[in-house]
């Protein structure tokens, strides 16, 4: 494609650790003067305007193995939607991280794709290290109110009830509660690191248009954690010995049941952030609130399988509807190739 002289050229580029949006006329890129960009004001654009949205790489957001940068920021996707709502014609051009003119069409892809490199130990270590984030005040607030507040109260209720019924010895009760609290505290304080890591794992598995790598990774992680939880608790209520055949099967069943019902919540939050529907700060609040569904597992761990079945069933509609909306109704725009390297060079000089 070529830039119409009458078109509005909108530009997305980094300004330090923030994203900025600029604009100029296509004719300004064709004259002999340096391009002059002003702040983009979507509300000032004519509904009949033709817009060419040029997107430069960002360091404000990262995704995929290795991370570090992304071709498109979540705010860019939000801006694309705003431009399309306002203007009759919007063409999007993505400038690759190497400075090239990238296209979205990378050839035919299969319905199913799995990338085993995401599970290589060296890659996991490097990705996790890159995702490490210093805890902030929000994390410690949830540590006090959620981990050592609501969650502890719920756990003590289950523990005391089982001890009073003679099903759980005191030593196991103390050990299990301490183990649960330790896990909860670690995942609460380092929640940002963990959720960033999960976001990077999304690309490991794709089925059709849906990326399910984080869903796949969490499933096996939860199976391992649940095994340790029930090993400490011992057989309770409707639960057999965890290392028996029935006990192992029940773990896989419970985790799959929980993942199928509420598991899409975390991937849905990742997709909400990726599309620019929510900010990073809002995303972290949603992560903490979504983690409350982990309390459902206490019903399963303490042998209340019937109650667990009811709770997971009630969560199914909310979780999957959210996941479906942000997977299928917020797809990326089609990016076109701009066949005017001279204009791109002039624009890049003005932007960067």
C-alpha positions in Angstrom: 0.0 0.0 0.0 0.9 3.7 -0.4 0.1 6.6 1.8 -2.5 9.0 0.4 -1.4 12.6 0.7 -4.7 13.5 2.3 -4.6 10.6 4.8 -3.9 11.1 8.4 -0.7 9.3 9.4 -1.0 8.2 13.1 2.1 6.9 14.8 2.5 4.7 18.0 6.0 4.9 19.6 7.7 4.7 23.0 8.5 7.8 25.1 10.6 6.2 27.7 8.5 3.6 29.5 5.2 5.1 28.2 3.5 4.9 24.9 2.8 8.0 22.9 0.5 8.6 19.9 1.3 11.3 17.2 -0.1 12.4 13.9 0.6 14.3 10.7 -0.8 14.5 7.2 0.5 12.2 4.4 1.3 15.3 2.4 3.8 16.4 5.1 5.8 13.3 4.5 6.1 14.0 0.8 7.3 17.6 0.8 11.0 18.5 1.3 10.5 19.7 4.9 11.2 17.6 8.0 8.0 15.9 9.2 6.3 17.6 12.1 4.2 15.4 14.4 1.6 16.5 16.9 -0.3 14.6 19.6 -2.9 12.4 18.2 -6.5 13.5 19.1 -8.9 10.8 17.9 -12.0 13.0 18.6 -10.7 15.7 16.2 -10.5 13.3 13.2 -13.2 13.4 10.6 -15.5 10.4 10.3 -14.6 10.3 6.6 -10.8 10.5 7.3 -8.5 7.8 5.9 -6.0 6.8 8.6 -2.7 5.0 8.3 -1.6 3.8 11.7 2.1 3.1 11.9 3.2 1.1 14.9 6.8 1.0 16.2 8.0 -1.7 18.6 7.6 -1.2 22.3 9.5 -2.0 25.5 6.5 -1.1 27.6 5.0 -4.6 27.2 6.5 -8.0 26.4 5.1 -11.4 25.5 6.4 -14.8 24.2 9.6 -16.7 24.9 12.4 -14.4 25.9 10.2 -11.3 26.1 12.0 -7.9 26.4 9.8 -6.2 23.8 6.8 -6.6 21.5 5.8 -5.5 18.1 2.5 -4.1 19.3 1.5 -2.7 22.8 -1.9 -3.4 24.4 -2.6 0.3 24.2 -2.0 0.2 20.4 -4.7 -2.4 20.0 -7.0 -0.2 22.0 -6.1 2.8 19.8 -6.8 0.7 16.7 -10.3 0.0 17.9 -10.9 3.7 18.8 -9.7 4.8 15.3 -12.0 2.2 13.6 -14.9 3.4 15.6 -14.2 7.0 14.6 -13.0 6.8 11.0 -14.2 5.2 7.8 -10.9 3.7 6.7 -8.0 2.6 9.0 -4.9 0.8 7.6 -2.4 -0.6 10.1 1.3 -0.9 9.4 3.6 -2.7 11.9 7.3 -1.8 11.9 9.3 -4.9 12.9 11.8 -4.8 15.8 14.6 -4.8 13.4 13.3 -1.6 11.8 11.7 -3.4 8.8 8.2 -3.2 7.5 6.5 -6.3 8.9 3.5 -8.1 7.7 1.0 -10.0 9.7 0.6 -12.8 7.1 3.4 -15.2 7.8 2.1 -18.0 5.6 -0.4 -20.8 6.3 -0.5 -22.2 9.8 -1.9 -25.4 11.0 -4.9 -25.7 13.3 -2.7 -27.1 16.1 0.8 -25.8 17.0 2.9 -26.8 20.0 6.4 -25.3 20.7 8.4 -27.6 23.0 11.2 -25.1 23.3 9.1 -23.3 25.9 9.7 -26.2 28.3 13.5 -26.4 27.8 15.1 -25.7 31.2 17.5 -23.0 29.9 14.6 -21.2 28.3 12.4 -21.4 31.4 15.2 -20.1 33.6 16.0 -17.2 31.2 12.3 -16.3 30.9 11.6 -16.5 34.6 14.7 -14.3 35.3 13.5 -11.8 32.8 10.0 -11.7 34.4 11.2 -11.2 38.0 9.5 -8.1 39.4 10.0 -6.5 42.8 6.9 -6.8 45.0 5.0 -3.5 45.5 2.5 -2.1 48.0 -0.4 -3.8 46.2 1.2 -7.2 46.7 1.7 -6.7 50.4 -1.8 -5.3 50.8 -3.2 -8.6 49.4 -0.8 -10.6 51.6 -2.4 -9.0 54.7 -6.0 -9.0 53.6 -6.3 -12.1 51.4 -3.5 -14.5 52.4 -3.5 -13.9 56.2 -7.1 -12.6 56.2 -9.8 -14.3 54.2 -7.8 -17.3 53.0 -6.5 -18.1 56.4 -9.9 -17.9 58.0 -11.4 -20.3 55.4 -8.5 -22.7 55.8 -8.8 -22.7 59.6 -12.5 -23.3 59.3 -11.9 -26.5 57.2 -9.0 -27.6 59.4 -10.7 -27.1 62.8 -13.8 -28.8 61.5 -11.8 -31.9 60.4 -9.9 -32.0 63.7 -13.1 -31.8 65.7 -14.6 -34.7 63.7 -11.5 -36.8 64.4 -10.5 -37.1 60.7 -7.3 -35.0 60.9 -4.6 -35.3 63.5 -3.3 -32.1 65.1 0.2 -32.5 63.6 -1.1 -32.9 60.1 -3.5 -30.0 60.6 -0.7 -27.7 61.6 1.6 -28.9 58.8 -1.1 -28.6 56.1 -2.2 -25.2 57.2 1.4 -24.0 57.3 2.1 -25.5 53.8 -1.0 -23.9 52.3 -0.1 -20.5 53.8 3.5 -20.7 52.5 2.3 -21.4 49.0 -0.3 -18.6 49.2 2.2 -16.1 50.5 4.7 -16.8 47.8 2.2 -16.6 45.0 0.7 -13.5 46.4 3.9 -11.5 47.0 5.5 -12.7 43.8 2.2 -12.7 41.8 3.5 -10.2 39.3 6.5 -12.3 38.5 4.4 -15.4 38.2 1.7 -13.9 36.0 4.3 -12.3 33.7 5.9 -15.7 33.4 2.5 -17.3 32.5 1.9 -14.6 29.9 5.2 -15.6 28.2 4.1 -19.2 28.2 0.9 -18.5 26.3 2.6 -19.0 22.9 3.6 -22.6 23.7 0.3 -24.1 22.5 -2.2 -22.8 19.9 -5.4 -24.5 18.9 -7.1 -22.6 16.1 -7.0 -18.8 16.9 -6.7 -19.5 20.7 -3.3 -19.6 22.5 -3.5 -22.0 25.4 0.1 -22.3 26.5 -0.5 -20.8 29.9 -3.6 -23.0 30.4 -1.5 -26.1 29.6 1.4 -25.1 31.9 -0.8 -24.3 34.9 -2.6 -27.7 34.6 0.4 -29.8 35.3 1.8 -27.3 37.9 -1.5 -27.6 39.9 -1.5 -31.4 39.7 1.9 -31.4 41.3 1.0 -28.9 44.0 -2.3 -30.6 44.8 -0.6 -34.0 45.2 1.7 -32.5 47.9 -1.3 -30.8 49.6 -3.3 -34.1 49.8 -0.2 -36.0 50.8 0.1 -33.8 53.9 -3.6 -34.0 54.7 -4.1 -37.7 54.2 -7.4 -39.3 53.3 -10.4 -37.1 54.3 -14.1 -37.3 53.6 -14.7 -38.6 50.1 -11.0 -38.6 49.3 -8.9 -41.8 49.3 -5.2 -42.1 49.8 -3.5 -39.7 47.4 -0.9 -42.1 46.2 -3.5 -44.8 45.4 -4.7 -45.2 41.8 -8.1 -43.7 42.8 -6.4 -40.8 44.6 -4.2 -40.0 41.6 -7.1 -40.2 39.2 -9.1 -37.9 41.5 -6.4 -35.2 41.4 -6.3 -35.2 37.6 -10.1 -35.1 37.6 -10.4 -32.3 40.1 -7.7 -30.2 38.5 -9.1 -30.7 35.0 -12.6 -29.9 36.4 -11.3 -26.7 38.1 -9.3 -25.7 35.0 -12.2 -26.3 32.6 -14.6 -24.3 34.8 -12.4 -21.5 36.2 -9.0 -22.0 34.6 -9.7 -19.7 31.7 -9.9 -16.7 34.1 -6.1 -16.1 34.1 -5.7 -16.6 30.3 -8.7 -14.3 29.9 -7.1 -11.6 32.1 -3.9 -12.0 30.0 -6.0 -11.5 26.8 -7.8 -8.5 28.3 -4.4 -6.9 29.0 -3.0 -7.9 25.5 -6.0 -6.2 23.8 -5.6 -3.0 25.8 -9.0 -3.4 27.5 -7.4 -3.0 30.9 -4.3 -1.4 32.4 -1.3 -3.3 34.0 -2.5 -2.2 37.4 -6.0 -3.4 36.8 -4.7 -6.6 35.5 -2.8 -7.3 38.8 -6.0 -6.6 40.8 -7.9 -9.0 38.6 -5.2 -11.7 39.1 -5.5 -11.4 42.9 -9.3 -11.5 42.8 -9.3 -14.5 40.4 -7.0 -16.4 42.8 -9.9 -16.5 45.2 -11.3 -19.3 43.1 -8.4 -21.4 44.4 -10.3 -21.7 47.6 -12.6 -24.0 45.8 -9.8 -26.5 45.9 -10.1 -26.7 49.7 -13.5 -28.3 49.3 -11.9 -31.0 47.1 -8.8 -31.4 49.3 -10.9 -31.8 52.5 -13.2 -34.4 50.9 -16.2 -32.3 50.0 -16.3 -33.4 46.4 -20.1 -32.7 46.0 -19.7 -29.1 47.0 -16.7 -28.7 44.8 -18.7 -30.0 41.8 -21.4 -27.4 42.5 -18.9 -24.5 42.8 -16.9 -25.4 39.7 -20.1 -25.8 37.7 -21.3 -22.3 38.7 -18.0 -20.7 37.6 -18.0 -22.4 34.2 -20.3 -19.9 32.4 -18.5 -16.8 33.7 -15.0 -18.0 33.0 -15.6 -19.4 29.6 -17.7 -16.5 28.3 -14.9 -14.1 29.4 -12.3 -16.2 27.7 -14.3 -16.6 24.5 -15.0 -12.9 24.2 -11.4 -11.8 24.4 -10.1 -14.7 22.3 -12.5 -14.4 19.4 -14.0 -10.9 19.4 -10.7 -8.9 20.0 -8.6 -10.4 17.3 -5.6 -8.5 16.0 -6.1 -6.2 13.0 -4.7 -7.1 9.7 -1.4 -5.4 9.1 -0.4 -4.2 5.7 2.9 -3.7 4.0 3.9 -0.1 3.2 5.8 0.1 -0.1 7.3 3.6 0.5 10.7 3.2 2.3 11.6 6.8 1.8 8.5 8.0 3.7 9.1 5.4 6.4 12.7 6.7 6.9 11.5 10.3 7.1 8.8 9.3 9.6 11.2 7.3 11.7 13.6 10.2 11.9 10.8 12.5 13.2 9.6 9.9 15.7 12.8 8.4 17.0 
